[in-house]
Amino acid sequence: MLIHPWDAPHDDGEWRDWLSVHDFGQLAVNGPAGEPPFVQPLHFAYDPDAGEAVTHLARPNPLWPALEADPTVILSVVDDYVFVPGPWQAPPGAPAEHGTPTSFYAAVQLRCTAHIVDDPTAKAELLERQLGHFQPEGGSARPTVGEAPYGRLLSGIRGVRLEVTGVRAKFKYAAHRPSETQDRIAAGLAARGGPRDAAAGEHLSRRRRT
């Protein structure tokens, strides 16, 4: 992922705050020699204090042999993406048709060492951590070894702790464009009102040059 200086996060807090509310991504695991990587969509819970993300997958998932052979993986998260029409990006004083169409997006890639969790008690604890993140209001029984309703289901999954060893983050929202162009883009996003336009507009406003 190319990261220009103007698209880099201002600090670690920026990407951590964004990741705390963007908890669905894709886990890329190196495939066997000559084969493409496995790419697994999944929910995860990221813990910045522990420096890891936790998740779980079904035991029949075909990626396990590859993950055991090479535990170095990438957890990739992309959201708040929009298409920006060329005329919105035209430089000040230039014809509108000379503007360059582009994409805006936020992306965080966590390089991780994966640790597979098979101990039933440890898996139950891992599931508790995920429930605490996704369902803090409660309402579900605790996953407890040997107890209904989830105890018997623990054997059907394997947990994964993703120890974060590196981070690449990008917020591509025209931070290098002149204020006049940024104003035009912001107005275009607000008027269009597409599914992710408001989020993109917030990024643009937050990251614009002062």
N, C-alpha and C positions, 0 to 999 in steps of 0.2 A: 504494500500500500504506500503510494507516494504521499508524503506529508510536506507541503510547503510550509515555510516558517509562519506565514499568516494563518494557516489552518491548524497549527499545533495548539493543544490546550494551553490556557494561560498558566495553569498549575495542576497538580495532581487532584486537587479538590474538584476541579471542573469535571473531569471524566468520572471521578468516583461518585459525585452527586448524580450525574446522568445515569451511570450504571445502576445506581440503587433503585431506580424506577424503570429500568429496561432490563428485564430479567428473563428474556427469551432470546436464544441465539442458536448458533450452529457450532457443533464440536467437530473439528477436522482432525482425523486420525490418519497417519501415514498407512497406506495400503502395502501389501506385499510387493516385492520387487516386480516391476513391470505392470503393476496394477494402479488404478487411480486411487486417491484417498477416499476413506469413508467420510461422509458428511452427515452428521446426525442432528436434526433439530431437537431442541430440548429447553425446558425450563431449568433454571438454576438459581441458587441463592448465593450471592457474593458477600463475603465477610471481609471488609478491609482491614479490620484489626487482626484477624487470623492470617490474612494474606492468601485466602483460598476461596474457591467456589465449590459448592457441593451439589450433587445431583444423583440420579439413579436411573437405571435402564433395565428393561426386561432381560432376564437371563438368556433367552434365545437370540438376542441381538447378534448379528453376524460380525460386529466390529470387535468383539472381545479378544480373539486371537491376535489381531493387529495391535490392539492397545497393549496387550501383554508383551508383545514383541518389541514395541517402541512406545514408551509412555510419554514421549514429548509430543504435545498436542497444541492446537490453537482453538480457543473459544472466541468466536467472532460474533459481534452484536452490531447490527446496523438498523437505524430507524430515523425518523424525522426527515425522510427523504422526499424531495419534490423535484419536478422538472421546471426549469426556468427558461421561458421563451427568449429567443435571441433579442428582440427589441427591448426587453427590460434591461438588458446588460449593455446596451449601446453606450460608448463613452460620451461625456458631455460634448455637445456640439456636433456629434457625428450623426449621420442618417440612422434612423431606427433599424433599418434592414442590415446595418453593419454590425449589430450586436451579435454576440456568440451564444447560442443556446448551451445550457450546461445543466448539471445536476447539483443539488445541494444535499448534504447528508451528514449525519453524525455516525461515527464508527469507533468502536473500541475492540481491539484484539488483545486477548490475554494469552501469552505464551505460558504453558503450564506443564508441570510434571504430574501425570495422572497416577493416583493411588487407588487401586480397586479394593473395595470394602466387602468382605464376604462374611465376617463374623456377625451372627444374628443380632447380638446386643448392639454392636457398633452400627449396624444398618438401621436399627430402630432409632438410635440417637441421631443419625444422619437425617432420617425422615422427620424427626422432631424439629430439627433445625430448619428444614424446608417448610414445614407447616407453620412454624413461628414466623417465617418471612411472608408466606403467601396467604396465610389464614390466621392472622394474629387474634382475630375475634373468637377463635375456637370453633366449637360446634361439631368436631369430629372426635371419635375415640382416639386415645393415644396408641401409637404403634408399640406394642409390648410383646416380647417374645413369649410364645406359648399361650397368649390370651386372645380371645375373640375381640373384634372381628378381623384384625389384620395380622395376628401372629402367624397364622398358617400361610399367609401370602408372602412372608419375608423370603421364603426359599425361592420364589419366582423372580426375584430382582437381585441385582448387584449394585452396590453403591459406588460412587466415584468421588474422591476428594481431588480437586484440581489445585495443586500448589502453584501459585502464580510466581513465575520467574522473570517475567518481562511484560511490558505494556506498550502498545502503540495505539495512540488515540488521534482522532482527526475530527474537526468541526469545520466543514467546508461551507461557508456562508458569506462569501464576497467581502471578507474583511480587508482585502487589498484594493477594493474598488473605491473610486471617489464618492464623497458623500451624496452628490447629486444622483449618481447611479444607484447607490444603496437606497436612497429615498424612493426612487422609481420602483425598485424591486420590492421594497416593503409595501408600497401602495398596491402593486400588482398582486402580491400574495394575499393582502387583506381583501381586495375586491374579488379575487377568484374564490377564496373560501373553500379550498379543497380539503380532503381528509387530513393532511399533515401540514397545510399551509400556515396555520396559526403557530404550530410548534416551530416551523422553520423561521417564521417572522420573529419569534421570541429569540431564537439563536442569533439571528442577524442583528437585532437591536442590542443584545447583550455583548456581542463581540465586535461591533463596529468601532472604528477608530474615533478617538476623541480629539 
